[in-house]
Amino acid sequence: MIVYNNTIKIAHSIEEPWLLWLLQEHIPEIMALGLFTEWKMFRLLEQDDSEGMTYVIQYFALSLENYYQFMEEFSPVLQKRSFDKWGDRFIAFRTVMEVVH
């Protein structure tokens, strides 16, 4: 199992509309691609939240091939839409992991 991990710090000023957009539009669009089997979302605790809250969204794929297909065919467009909509009011970094146990 492969986990595509997105960690995002979101400005307080857009947190509520961003969460609605994420849950109602962005995540459903990603899941509709059929490349991930499930997703989970977390809010980090015990973090400096003076500049915004930090969230982690994890998407689970059965293979690296599914992840690579997502990254090549869909991720650039989805990332551009995010930046077009939210500008510089968020910071994101992405990692990919393999479940070992």
Number of C-alpha atoms within 10 A of each C-alpha: 13 20 22 20 19 16 19 19 20 23 20 15 11 13 17 12 9 19 14 11 14 15 12 11 11 16 14 12 13 17 15 10 10 12 19 21 12 13 16 10 14 11 14 15 10 6 10 10 14 8 13 19 18 21 18 17 18 22 21 23 21 14 14 16 12 15 20 13 12 19 14 10 10 13 15 12 11 15 12 12 13 17 13 10 11 14 11 11 16 20 14 13 10 12 10 14 13 13 8 6 4
